[in-house]
Amino acid sequence: MAAKYSSKINKIRSFALILVFAGIIIMYLGLFFQSSPLLMTLFMLLGFLAIIGSTVTYFWIGMLSTKTVQVMCPNCERTTKVLGRVDACMYCDEPLTMDKSLEGKEFDEAYNHKKK
C-alpha cells in the first residue's frame, strides 16, 4: 500500500484555514454567554486571535512560497513548488526531491531536518 504524502505548503494552508473556522466557532460559542459579558468577551477575543493567527500564517506561507523552487512533476506533468530537500507534488502528491543523493531512496520528511 502506497503512503499518502502531502505538500508542505498545502499542509500549512490547511492549518490556516482550520484556524479561521475555529475562530468563527469560538466567537459563535461566545454568543451562548450573553448573560456574562466577561465570558462572552473572552470567547470573542480568543476567536479574534485565532483569525489573526490564520492571517499571519497565510501571510507567512505566501512569503515562503515565493522562495520555493518550481519544478515539473514527472507524474502529472504540472508545475509545482518544492520546499526543502524533499516535498510532495501539490496536485498528485508524488514524492519529489531536489537532492541527487536522495533519488531512489524511500520518501521521508525527516530528510528536511538538519542532523545534530
N, C-alpha and C positions, 0 to 999 in steps of 0.2 A: 504494500500500500504506500503510495507516494505521500510525503508530508506536504501540508499546505503552508506556503510561505506568503508573507505579505510585505509590501514595500514599506520602508520606514517612514517615508513621507505620508503615506496613506494612514499608517497607524497613528501618527501624531495628529493628523487632520481629524481622524475619528475620535480621538480623545478630546479635541477641542469642541467637536460637535456634541459629544456627551456632556461636556461642561455647560454648554448653552441650555440644553434640555434640563439638566439637573438644576441649574439656576432658576429656570422658569418654574419648575415643580416646587423648589424650595420656597420661592416667593408666593406661589399659589397656596402652599400649606400655611403661610402666614395669615391668609385670609380667615382661616378657621380660628384664629386667636384674636379676633377683633375686640373682644371684651378686655383683653390685656394689651394695652399699647406697647408695653416693653417687649413682650414676646413677639408681637406682630412686627415691630421694628427690627428685632433681632433676625427674624426669618427673612425679612425684606433685604436687610443688609447682607446677610450670608448669600442669598440668591444673586444679589447685585455683584458681590465679589466673585462668585463663580462665573458670571457672564463676563466680567472684566478679565478674569483669568483666561477665559476662552479667547477673548480678543487679543490678549498678549500672546497666547500660544499661536493663534493664526498669523499674527504679525511675525513672530519668531520663525515659524516654518516657512513663511513666504520669503523672508530674508535668507534663510538657509537653503531654500530650493534654487535661489539664484546662483549659488556657488557649487551646484552639483554638476556632474559630467553627464551629458546627454549621449546615449548610445542607441543603436538599433537592436532591438530584441531579436535573437535568432529564431525564436519560436513563433511569435505573432507578427514579426517584421514591422513593429511600430516603434517610434522614437519614445524612449523612456529615460528617466533620470536615475542615476546610481549615486547613492550617498554612502560613503565609506568604502571599505575593501570589498565587502560582499553586500548584496541587496537583492531584492526580487523585482521583477517587472511590474510596473504599476497596473498593467492591463491583464496579463495572463499568469502572473505570479511565478514566472520562470526564474530560477536562481541565476543571478548574474554576478560576475566578478571582473574587476579591472586589473587584478594582481595575477600575473602569469604563473606565479608559484602555486596558486590555489586552483588552477584549472584542473579538472578531473577529480578533485577531492570532494568529499561529502560536504554539502552546504551546511554551514554552522555560523550563526550570527556572532558567536564568540570571537571569530576572526577580526571583528571590528574593534575589540577591546585590546588595549596595549598590555602586553605581558609584563609582570613585575619581576 
